[in-house]
Amino acid sequence: MRLNLRTFNINGIEWGEETTIKNNILCVNATEAILACGTHPYVENITLHIARPGESIRIMPVKDVIEPRCKYDSTGSMYPGVVGELKQAGNGDTIALKGATVVVTQNNDTHSVCRTGGFIDMTGPASKYCPFSNLFNLVMNVKVNADAQKNHTQAVDDACKIAGLKLSVYLADKCKKLTPDKVKVYETGEADSSLPGVVYVMQMLAQNPLIKDFYVYGRLAGATMIPTLLHPNEIIDGALVSFVGSHNTVSSDKQYMYEIQNAPVMEEFYNLHGKSLRFLGVIVHNEVLTLDGKIRNSLFSTKLAKMMGAEGAVLVTEGHGNPDEDIMLNVKNFEDAGIKTVIISDELGGRDGKSPGLADWVKECTAMVSSGNTHELLAIPQKMDTFIGNEPSLDILHVAIDHQPEDPDYFYTEMIHVTSSCSQAGLCNLSAKWI
């Protein structure tokens, strides 16, 4: 497979009569953009807002963050089977607006059965830990029917997610006729067979009956999928779409679409392919609830890695608690098969950092990259000048604690609510070390 990523560097965002890029500024026609989101019986209206780095803006609840992308011509399809036609992903040309995002939020999430606790601050202490605070965000605030939100939470959140995907495609599609700043080629061609072969193992949540988990080519993967092999180009090109971020209170370590589109480990493997390693592919491993299911899936993931001739693997988990069992089973089985492993995970170390970081551990796990303690306390401002979303959701951020910051204009929250602050995909700037 060969994918040409035609990238535009976005250094600003403004409203305009035409949706296009001028001098690296993304101009957006708001009326057209809202129409591009489509319609849904549960969606009453959509408003668009601009959030730039450094502005006094808080966005909550964050349902998804998406980098605007589209296919360059009709030979391909963006997010095939979800919003695009069922076509092969990972080939041809794709447009990407680097530095810009679509952020999806709702203004009555209070009625949800499963509320989302993630927020983005565009300035202040939390902005230092959120990778999206440094980007130019087009925020889609969706007002949905309150009764539907209460009784059909999943369908409502899915409608908002799909509207966000459509908006992201629209923004990129409007820039097709422009000359990109860069064209980066993604392919895993022939490489010296003496170089070590490595795989990237994406562990995706497939657990909560209120969650539609993730889709592969428009098909719900969930608890029934057996771990499968994808070409890394397919991941980059929208074949895998995660819905998990729409339904989770825990927001620091979920894989939003932006993280899947820009997975740092895959980028590094591409850069090193043919030089110091051979990038063999991506194993998508679904984290299920039952022990039999976990054992079965780990055996399948290990088998795939062995069949590919892997000598090393980087494993990324999603979530905590029983998902820790998934990654430890994989570590043990991979290591027993002679495949060296490194895991990337955040930790639930408690507010004092003294609690066990993971729910399980095996002696074979000797290499781990920590993406931070998700329970660490952070003092943030009580208010920003502008709030986009559902302001009553702020109650989720307040933690039960016997003290608060000396400054009454601030309060404590846990890092768990700062969107992607402990990103297990590796986008974050937090870590931890043993003491």
N, C-alpha and C positions, 0 to 999 in steps of 0.2 A: 504494500500500500504506500501511496505517496500523497501527502496532504500539503498543499501550499497555503499557509496562513498569511493572508494579506492584511497587515496590521496598520491601524491609524493611531497615532499618539494623541490622546485627548488631554489638553491642558486647561480646559474650561468648559462651561456649559451655560447657555443662554436661551431665552425664548426667541423665536424668529418666525418670519412668514413662511419659511421653507425649512424643512428638516434636512440639514446637510452639515458639512464641516467647513468652516472658514478660518484659516490661519490656526488650525489645530483646536478651534473652539467648536464644540458640538452645539449647533442651533436646532431648536426643537419647535415645531408647530404643534402646540398643545392640542388643538382640536383634532387634527389628523391622528395624533398619537393616541388619544383616547379612543377614537374610532377603531384603531388598529387592535385594541385590546379585546374586541369582540363583545358579545352580549351573553348574559346568563340569567335565567329566571330568578336566581337568588341575589344577584348583584343589582343594587338600586342605583348607584352612581359611582364614578371614579373621578378623583381629582389628582392632578399632577403637581409636584413641587420640586424645586431644585435645592439641593443641599451640597454646599461646597466646603472644602477643608477650611477650618478656622472659624466658620460661622457658628453662632450660638444657636444650634439646632439639636434637638433630641428626636430620634425616630424610634417608635415602639408601638406595637410589637413587630419585630422583624420576621416576616414569613419566608422570605428568600432574598438572595442577592445574586444577580445574573449579569454576566458580561455580555453586552450586545454583540450578537453574531448572526450571520446568515450565510447561505451558500451563494457562490458567485454566479452560478448558472443553473439550469434546470436538470443537470445530470445528477445533482445531489439534493438532499432535503435536510433542513435543520430540525433537530429533535424528532427524528422519524418515528411515526406511530403515535406521537403525543400531540404535536401541533402540525407536523409536516407529514408528507406522504411517506409510505414505507419504502425507503430506498437505502442502499448501502451507504453507511457513514464511513468516513476516514479517507476518502479519495477526493481528488480534484482540488478546487479552490474554495476557501472559506474566508469571509471578512470578519475581522474582530476589531472592536473599538477599545483599545487599551487605555486604561485610566478612567473609563466611564462604567457605570453600572445602572441597572434597574433594581431598585429596592422595593419590595412588596410589603405593604403594611395594611392593617384594617383599622377602622375607627370605631368598631363595637365588638372587639374580641372578648370583652367581659362576659358575653353570653356563651362562649365556646365551652364545650364539655372538656376539651383539653386545651388550655390556654398556653400561649407562647410567651416566654419570659425574656426574650432577647431585645436589647436596645443598642442603638448606635448614637454616640455623641460626636458631633463634628468638631468639638473643641473640648478642652478640659482634661482631667486625669484619665478618664476612660478612653479618650481618643488615642492615647499612646499605645493602647493594647488592642485596639480594633483595626484590622487591616483595611476596613472600608472607610474609615474616617479620613484617609488620605486620598480618596478618590472623588470624582465628580459624579454625584448620584442624582438620577432622576427617580424620585420617590412616587410610587403609585399608591395612593391611599384609597382603599376600597370600602365603600359603605355597603354592607350586605343586610339582607332581611334578618331582623333580630330573632324571629321565631325559627327561621331556617338555621341560623347560627347555633341555636340551642339544640335543635332536634336533628339537624343534619350537618354537624360540624365538619365532618370529613369532606362531604360534597362541596360545602362552601369554601373551605380552605383550598381544595383542589381547583375550584373555579378561579380563585384569586391567583394561584400558582400558574395556571395555564394562561391567564390574561397577562401575567408578567413575562412569560416566555414569548408570547405573541408580540408584546411591546418591544422586547429585546431584538427580535427578528426585524421588526419594522425599522428601528433606528439604524441597524446595520445595512438593511436593504436600500435605504435612501442614500447610501454613500457608495453604491456600486460603481457609479461612473467616474468616481474620483481616483486619483493615483495614490496608492498606499505609500506610507512612509517606509515600509519594509515588507519584504516577503520572506518568511522563514519556512524552510522545507522540513517536514517531519516524515522520516522514513527509517526503517530499520533494515538496511540493505545487508549485503554480505559483509562478514567481519572475520578476522583471523580466529579460527577455531580454537586456538590456544588461549584466547582470552576467556576469563570466567563468564559464564552465562548467568544472568540475574533476572528475577521476576519481581513484579510489584503486586502485592496481595492487598486488594481493597476489601476490607470487612465492612459490610453495610448492614444496618439494623433491619431486621425482618421479624418484628416481635409483637408490637402493640396492636390489638384488634381495632383501635381507633386510627391507626396509621396505615397509609397505603404504601409505605416504604419506598421502594425505588422500582423504576421500570427499565427494561432493556428492550429497545426497539418497540416501545409502546406496550409491552407485555409486563404485567405486574409480576415482579420476581418473587418477593415475599418469602414465606416459609416453605413454599413448594419447590422452589428452584434448587437444582443441584449446582454447586460451584462450577462456573464456566470460564472459558478462556476468551478474552477479547484482545484485539490488536490495540495498542495504546492510541493509535489514531482514532479509533472508534470512540474512545472515552473523550478525547479532546473535541471530537466533532459532534457530540450530542446524542450518541446512541444510548447512553445511560443518563437517566433523569431521576434525581432524588426528590422525593416529596417529604422527607423526614422533618426538615426544618420548619415546615408549616404547622406541625402539631406538637412540638416539644417545648416544655418549660425550660429544660437544660439547653442552652444556646451557645455555650463557649466552645463545644467540641463537635458540633454537628457539621456534616459535609454539605454546605450550601452549593448551589450550582457553580458559583464563581470559583470555589475551591476545586471542584471536579474539573472545570475547564482549565484551571491553572495549577494543577497539582505539582508542587515544587520537586518532588522526588522523580516524577516522570520527566520533567524538564531536564533534570540533571542526568538521568539515565540516557536521554536522547543526546545530550552534549557529550557524554562519555562513550557512546556506542562506537565501536570500531577503534577506540583509542586505548581504553583500559578495561572495557567490559563489552559484553554482548547483551543488549536489551532484548529479552526473549518474548515479553508480553505481559499482560495484566490478567491476574486471576481474580474474578469477582466472587467473593465468598459471603454468603448471606448468614447473618447471625440470628439463629432461631432460638426458641425458648426451651425445647426439650433436650435432655442429655443425649438421647439416641440421635437426635437431629444434629447436635453439635459434633458428636463423634463421626457420624456419617459424612458430614460436610468437610471435616478436617481430613478424613481419609481421601476424599475426592480431591481436595486442594493439593494435598501432598502428592497424590498420583499424577495430577496434571503437571506439577512442577518437575517431577522425576521424568515424565515422558518428554518434557521439553528440554531435558538435560541441564536443568538449573543447578548451579553450585552455590548460589546465594539468593537471598530473598529479603526484601524490606516489607514488613507487615504493618499496615495501618488499621487500627480498630475504629469503631464508632460507638460511643456510649460507654457506660461503665456498669459494674455489677456482674450480671451473668455474661455480658460480652467479653469480660476479662477471661472467662473460661474458654471462649472461642480462640482467643489469640494465644493462650498458653497451650491449648491442645495443638494448635498449628505449630508453635515453636517446638514442642516436644517431638511431634511427628516429622517435621522437616529436619530437625537436627538428627534424629534417629536414622533418617534416610540419607544423611551426609550432606544436607543443604544448610549452610550457615545462615543464621537469621539475625536481623536487627528489627526491633519493634519501635514504633513511634506512638506515644500515648501521653495524654495528660494524666494527672494524678488527683485522687480525692484524698488529699493529705490533711484535711481538717483546717480550721482557721489558724491553728498554731503550727501547722505543718508537721505534726508529730504522729498523725494517724497513718496506717498502712495506705500507700498510694493506690494499690490495685487490690482487687478482691481475691486474686489468686496469683500464684507464682510457681514456676517449675525450675529445677536446678539447671536445666538446659538453657534457660533464658539468661544469657550473660552479656547481652548488648542491647541497650535501650536508650533512645533519645526521648527525654522528657519535654513535653510542651507546656509545663507549668502546673501549679496547684489550683484547680478550679474552685476551691473553697476559700481561697485567699480573700481577705476583705479589702475593699477599695472605697475610699471616701470620694463621693461625687456630689456635684451641686444639686440642691433641691430642685432648681428650675433652670431652664434655658429660655432665651428670648422667644424661641419658636418651638412648638411641639407639633410633630406630625404623627398622626396615628390615633391611638385610643388612650387618652390621658389616665382614665381609671386603672389601666394596666400597671401604673406605677406602684400599686400596692404589692405587686409580686416582688419588686426590688428590695423592699424593706425587710430586713432580717431581724429575728429575735436576738437581741444582744443587750448586755447590761450596761453598755456605754456607747456614746456617739461622739463624733468629732467635736472638738472644742468650738469650732466655727459653726454656728447654728444654721448657716446657709448650706451646709453639707450634711450628708448622711451616709452610712455604710451600706454597701451591698456586696454580694459575693461576685468574684470574677465569673462565676457560672452564667451570669446574665449579660456579660459584655460579649456581643456577638463575635464568635470565632477568635476570642482572646487566647484560647488554649487549643487552637486548631490542630487536630490530630493529623491533618494533611500536611502540616508544617508551615502554614502561612504566617503563624504568629511569631512574636519576638520574646515570648516567655520561655523559661526553662526552669529546671530545678536540679539540685545536686544533693548527694548524700552527705550528711554531716554526723 
